[in-house]
């Protein structure tokens, strides 16, 4: 089983709002502990776990200590946790990797489960309107750029700047139809032209489970305000909402037959 969460945006809004989102996430993970830790499952964090994340060589943000502690416990017990950074939390160094045991990836992750190819990415910079952002990502997220930023600003100053930019230029988190539609188009094209059977993106804040002629598009949605998440297992994919300590089903798609490898294009 693969458990998928995206866009927790911990640190957003008031302290009470962020803490509630964190505590609900911890409760959700505890409810799936037997399947992920004891059952050989995988937890995929599909980006923007934090609303701002800037890690220094000897300092890390104090946001979400309950979640971080749970992830450390899971990794110590042999659980597989994959964290694909998003556009809000790209500047990781080595804390999650070396101290917690989480696999942190800047880009995409592809795996095979039950004979089906699963493709994961946060989803930023993939739409045509965001292609410039995508081209700038290697520069903005490079170790050199990150080091210059850290050398130029102390920790509190860096976070103050990040929060000011978020308030001045960011959104309120409401899903935007144009972003959702664009990611559906990108996913549909990837399903059509690659061996992927399932494509999973976050970023749009719009939960989705859509069946296409070539596979499934999955988006676990905006945890911070909507508490939605997804599960993938041998039977297919499920989209759910966490409410009052219970996982309520929203949509279910049966697993399609695994496809043969595509012939190389000429």
C-alpha positions, 0 to 999 in steps of 0.5 A: 500500500502507498499512502499519499499526502500533499500540500499540508502547508504546515506553518500557514495561517494561524498557529492553531490552524497549522497545529490542527492540520499537523495533529490530524496528519499525525492521527491519519498516519497513526491509523495507517501505521500497521500497513505502512510500517508493519506491512511494507508500505510506503508513505509519499509526501508529495510536496509543500509539506511546509508553507515555508522551509529554509534549512540552515547548516546547523538550524532547521525550522521548528514547524511540525515537531509532532509530524517530524517525530513520527516520521523519525520513529517510522524510519527507525522502524524500517518504514519507507518514506519518500518526500518530493519537495514542492515549490514552497519547501525546496531548500532542504539540506540533510536533516530529513535525509540523515537525521530522520531517514526520509528520502528527499527528492527534488524532482520526480519519483517513479516506482513499480507496484503490483506490476504497474508503473507509478509516477509522482511529482509535485506538479509545479512548473509543468503547465505551459504557463509555468515553463519559465518557472520550470526552467529556473528551478535548477538555478533557484534550487541549486546548492550555490543559490541556497548557500548565497541566500543562507549567507546573506540572511540569518534564519529569522530574516530569511523566514520573515522575507519568505512570509512577506513574499507569501502574503504579498504575492501568494494565494489563499490556497483556494484551488484554481481551475486553470491549474487543475485543468493544466495538470490533468492535461499534463498527466493525460499526455504522460499516461499516453506517451510513457509507460506510466499507469498512474500519474500523481501530482499535488500543487493544484490543491484540487483533489482528483481521481480521473480515469483516462484511456491510458491510466489514472490521474491522481491528486491527493488534494489540499490537506491543510484545509480539505484534509484529503489524501489518497491510497494506492494498493493492489485493487486500485486507487482511492481518494479519501477525506479525514474527518473526525478520526475516520477516513471517508471515501470520496472516489475509487478506481479499480486497477487497470491491467498492467500495460506492456512496455511501449515500443520505442518511438522512431 
